[in-house]
Amino acid sequence: MTALVTGLLTALVTGCAAGGGSSDAVSGASGKPGASAKPTAKAAQRGGSVGASGSACELPVTFDIAEFWKAEAVDAAEASAATGDLAELADAFLRQGPVTMACEIDAKPAGKIGYLRVWTGEPGDSDPRAVLEKFVAAEQEASGATYRTFETGGVTGAEVEYITTSKLMEESKKESALAVSTSAGPVVLHLGGLDTGEHEAMLPAYELAKSTLRPTAA
């Protein structure tokens, strides 16, 4: 819980807390089917995995996490209740579009500043691209979204790269996310970072997760 509260406070300081975005939040997004967000990094060295029963985060999907990164499950209901006067703000931070944060994988033990976060939704949202569009639209000050499809290990999904701008810090930075559908509902993996430099330094961890993504065995 401590890591989660720390993440919330960091988001407040940097002006990047996720909230309900307006319908024009992704006005720069490309709607063309062939739009491509090209991979920019090789996969990182494997340090473990999450998703399976008994792992740090039990999820509808499993994937490898980078060496030294630390995963922690997020109980959104518990976190919202535990923050008292900050309950409404915590709810905005823990829910984005149609999905809710379920796992936070911290890069600090690997010497980087940022997180790979996993968000899950309810069964019925079966179109990864539609889920991802709603996720980005709910991001404050998001623009320039570029989408592509990807396939790995028999899993097909959608991926996006976009820019967020902090009015408080007067800075813009890159963000990356992907979405897949499972029988338990949609899953979104999102990589942020303190700034674009940190984001790009963490892309190998994101590529590792994407390349090893599989449905969790029943």
Protein Blocks (a to p, Z undefined) as FASTA:
>chain_A
ZZmmmmmmmmmmnopaccdddfklmmmbcfbfkbccddfbdcdddfbdehiahiabdcfb
dcdddehiacddddfklmmmmnommmmmmmmmmpghjbccfbdcdfklnopacddddddd
dehiacfklmmmmmmmmpghiahiacddddeehiacdddddddddfklopacdddddddd
dfkbpcddddebjblmlmmmmmmmmmmmmmmgccddZZ
